Amino acid sequence: MHVHVQSQNGEAKFWLEPTIELSQHYNLSPREINAALRLVQEYENDIRNAWRKHFLG
């Protein structure tokens, strides 16, 4: 399970399992990566539910 985060400058992919972890990023500063990580952590349950609904029906 993973999520992609995009900004006008670039994007990042975070694994959600077994723990939230940066997988890769393109053209994001450390500050932007940290901001994205905080958002993923804050909305983890919503992201997981949306992922399950999308991929598992």
C-alpha positions as CSV (number, residue, x, y, z in Angstrom):
1,M,0.0,0.0,0.0
2,H,1.4,3.4,-1.0
3,V,0.4,6.9,-1.8
4,H,1.8,9.5,-4.3
5,V,2.1,13.1,-3.3
6,Q,2.5,15.8,-5.9
7,S,3.4,19.5,-5.7
8,Q,4.1,22.0,-8.4
9,N,7.8,21.3,-7.9
10,G,7.8,17.5,-8.0
11,E,6.4,14.4,-6.4
12,A,7.1,11.7,-3.8
13,K,5.9,8.1,-3.1
14,F,5.4,6.9,0.5
15,W,4.9,3.3,1.5
16,L,2.1,2.9,4.1
17,E,3.1,-0.6,5.3
18,P,4.5,-1.8,7.4
19,T,5.1,1.8,8.5
20,I,5.0,5.1,6.7
21,E,8.2,5.5,4.8
22,L,9.5,7.6,1.9
23,S,10.0,5.3,-1.1
24,Q,11.3,7.8,-3.6
25,H,11.0,11.5,-4.6
26,Y,11.7,13.7,-7.6
27,N,12.7,17.3,-7.4
28,L,11.4,18.0,-3.8
29,S,13.4,19.8,-1.2
30,P,13.8,18.3,2.3
31,R,11.2,20.8,3.6
32,E,8.7,19.7,1.0
33,I,9.3,16.0,1.8
34,N,8.8,16.7,5.5
35,A,5.6,18.6,4.8
36,A,4.3,15.7,2.6
37,L,5.2,13.2,5.3
38,R,3.3,15.2,7.9
39,L,0.2,15.2,5.6
40,V,0.4,11.5,5.0
41,Q,0.7,10.8,8.7
42,E,-2.2,13.2,9.5
43,Y,-4.5,11.6,6.9
44,E,-3.2,8.1,7.2
45,N,-6.6,6.5,8.0
46,D,-8.4,8.4,5.2
47,I,-5.6,7.4,2.7
48,R,-5.8,3.8,3.7
49,N,-9.6,3.7,3.4
50,A,-9.5,5.4,0.0
51,W,-6.8,3.0,-1.2
52,R,-8.9,0.0,-0.1
53,K,-12.0,1.3,-1.7
54,H,-10.2,2.0,-5.0
55,F,-8.2,-1.2,-5.3
56,L,-10.4,-3.7,-3.4
57,G,-13.8,-2.3,-4.4
